Amino acid sequence: MDSSHKHGFGDLLNQHAPIICLFERREIRDTLFSWSITRLPGTVFTDRVNSPEVLARDLIHEAGHHWFNDALTAASMSFPENVVFYSPWRKAISPAFGFLHACWAFSLTAIYSAQVVDTASSPAQGSLRDYLTGQGRLLWDALPALADTITLITSVPLRAQLSKAVEAALRCTPGAVHPLPAQ
């Protein structure tokens, strides 16, 4: 995980993904599956490819979920189940909790991917470029709902951190030319 450490995500992985369970080896063009569950904080289950950058990206995503859970717990926050928003990642209506999680975790992976795309191996570069383009579109599609959802975060520092991550992700994804809406 040298790449994640080199690009500023080492502490996140050390603290929120110290246990990694690797599953199927896949090709870089395949859909990769990674997941984590709240009952096993710090544990990430993931498929893998022959690219440390792609593996680190998926670990950062799952570690981001664990970090966000810890931040919500520290702020004594929860969200009503009946408050829902359209999630472009799921192409479905999601509770605020899941939608905010997606905005956070995918922003982190976009930021990391932008940092490593030019130095990754050739096959990984194409995959990471495609990923960045896709995440840029999804984040832009999420902005209208995020403007409403983010107001549910009562912790000002946590709200600011999420906003900052989304803004940084949008700046580093292709097509990010429009100013962000005011929060």
Salt bridges, closest charged atoms under 4 A:
GLU24 OE2 - ARG26 NH2 3.54
ASP47 OD2 - ARG26 NE 2.48
ASP58 OD1 - ARG57 NE 3.00
ASP70 OD2 - HIS16 ND1 3.30
ASP118 OD1 - ARG129 NH2 3.25
